[in-house]
Every structure is written in structure tokens, then in C-alpha cells.
Amino acid sequence: MPPRVFLIILNYNKSLDTVKCLDSVAGLDYQNREIVIVDNNSKSPKVENLSSLIEARTGLKLLANAKNLGYSGGNNVGIKYALEHGADYVFILNPDTAIEKGSLSKLIEAAESDPKIGIIGPAINEGNRTIYGSKISWLKSELTHSFVVTPSNKYSILDTDRYITGAAILIKREVIEKIGLLDESYFLYFEDADYCLRASRAGFNLAIVPQAKVTHVGSASTGSLGSALLLRYHYRNAHLFNWKNGPLLIKFALPFWSLFIIMKQLVKIIFWAQRREISRTITVGVVDFYREKFGKIND
């Protein structure tokens, strides 16, 4: 029997996007699969809409969280459920995506062909570009995607400075059993890079299957949070990621990078009125790291 795959789709106030994603999942040619929808405490009537939209569909499991646990915490709820119910693989798929018919089969085929592969992902079409994983860059508030076309073979092993984008990421059970769950300290952003780096350091390879294709609209769940708050997460989590995973020199340089950011934002606060709110938010994000204020930002 082919491996059992649990697809996890995390929903937050985007029931129509989630249903569109489910429509694409329904067309997959890989049959040994289960679908778990985790609702991250969507507002009423959003969660009621989701329940009514999927109640007529068979083979779906809806897990409703009592509060918004973020990307890491919400997906961890689904991952725990999947492992408890016999998953060989967990496939995290953003609700604002659509997956092509044969893509999951191609991902599983590649992952099964190489026991060293622990995490694998598809090519992701973002409309004006196609990305093949992402690149780890130290002392940066955002990580960049990789646009280099991978060879047209069954899969391509990623270099150690790249990771699989969390919008569509297939994880072997052995990886989760060895390194644990996603780090919930991040809440939002950098958790996929953190997890892939942990897996690499535990001896697993990361790979991309260019023939497996997912279309990603982007920011379906995060756009409503506001750009300033998103920047706060970016800067706080960039510091956390660098402190957790960076080489010794990067950890030594981290306070100096923080000071540079704060001084730059203070200048903008004083001389650039239109940027004051954003600059204050970025500064608070840096301070959050040193205050060890992790997880969801509530103030």
C-alpha cells in the first residue's frame, strides 16, 4: 500500500479560499490521503460558513481551535492529529493555494525513492514568478525566494542555505519524530526556515520536485493583520531565527544589527512623519526579541 498522507490546511477567516483549495485537492490522483482542516479560531460567521461548505464533503476532518495559534501552533494541531492516526507523511498546504492533479504523487514518489529526503516541496507559481524553495540569509528581516530553475529530473536536493517554503511542504513522519513540531515561538514567519534548518542539521535532505506544481495567491490569512503588525513579527522573528540558528559570528553581530535598526528607525521617526508608525512598530519588534516576548502579539 502506498504511504498514508495527511493534508493539513490551516484556515483563518478565509473559508472561501479554503474551499477553493479543497476543490483542487479533490482532483489529486493520489488516493491514500486524509484531509484535515484546522480552523484557527475564525470569527463568526466565518467558521460556520466553513463548516456548512464542507459538511457535504466526505473524508474531511475539521479541528476547531479555541484561539488563534498562528501558523506554527495551528499546523501543530493538525500534525499531532495526523501522527495519532497513522500518517506516514504530513503535507502542509496553505488555504490560498491550488495543487495540480499529479503533484502529490510526484512528491511522494521522489521522497520514497531516497531515504535521506526528509522534507520535500513543489515548484510554487506566484503568478509573475515560479519559486523553487527559498534562501536563508543571515541578519535580514525577510528571507528571499529562489527563482533558479531546477533541473528537469525527478527531484533536486537543495543546498544547505535553502529551505522549503511553508506554503506547500511535505514532511516525513521520521522527521517529526526526530526533531519535533514547528516552533510556536514564531507564531508567524520564519518557522518554515527554522524547521527545515533543524531537519538538515538532524541529517535529513531537503528536495524540490519541479514537476510538482502549486499555485499560490499569497497572504490570504495575514493581510487582515495590517502591514505594521506584520513588520513587527518580521523583525522580532528575524532576531529569534538568527539567535537560534546562526553561526557564532552571526550571534556576536546580532546586537550590533539590532542597534543599527533602532538608530535607523529613530532617525525616520524624527524626520519622516509619514513613516513614524511603521518605524515605531519595527523598533518595538526588535525590543520584543530582547524582552523574550514571543508567540502571538496581543498589544
Stockholm file with secondary structure:
# STOCKHOLM 1.0

chainA/1-299         MPPRVFLIILNYNKSLDTVKCLDSVAGLDYQNREIVIVDNNSKSPKVENLSSLIEARTGLKLLANAKNLGYSGGNNVGIKYALEHGADYVFILNPDTAIEKGSLSKLIEAAESDPKIGIIGPAINEGNRTIYGSKISWLKSELTHSFVVTPSNKYSILDTDRYITGAAILIKREVIEKIGLLDESYFLYFEDADYCLRASRAGFNLAIVPQAKVTHVGSASTGSLGSALLLRYHYRNAHLFNWKNGPLLIKFALPFWSLFIIMKQLVKIIFWAQRREISRTITVGVVDFYREKFGKIND
#=GR chainA/1-299 SS CCCCEEEEEEESSCHHHHHHHHHHHHTCSCCSEEEEEEECCCCTTHHHHHHHHHTTSSSEEEEECSSCCHHHHHHHHHHHHHHHTTCSEEEEECTTEEECTTHHHHHHHHHHHCTTEEEEEEEEECSSCEECSEECCTTCSSCEECCCCCCSSSCEECCTTEECCTTEEEEEHHHHHHHCSCCTTSSSSSHHHHHHHHHHHTTCEEEEEEEEEEEECCCTTTGGGCHHHHHHHHHHHHHHHHHHHSCHHHHHHHHHHHHHHHHHHHHHHHHCGGGHHHHHHHHHHHHHHHTTCCSSCCC
#=GC SS_cons         CCCCEEEEEEESSCHHHHHHHHHHHHTCSCCSEEEEEEECCCCTTHHHHHHHHHTTSSSEEEEECSSCCHHHHHHHHHHHHHHHTTCSEEEEECTTEEECTTHHHHHHHHHHHCTTEEEEEEEEECSSCEECSEECCTTCSSCEECCCCCCSSSCEECCTTEECCTTEEEEEHHHHHHHCSCCTTSSSSSHHHHHHHHHHHTTCEEEEEEEEEEEECCCTTTGGGCHHHHHHHHHHHHHHHHHHHSCHHHHHHHHHHHHHHHHHHHHHHHHCGGGHHHHHHHHHHHHHHHTTCCSSCCC
//
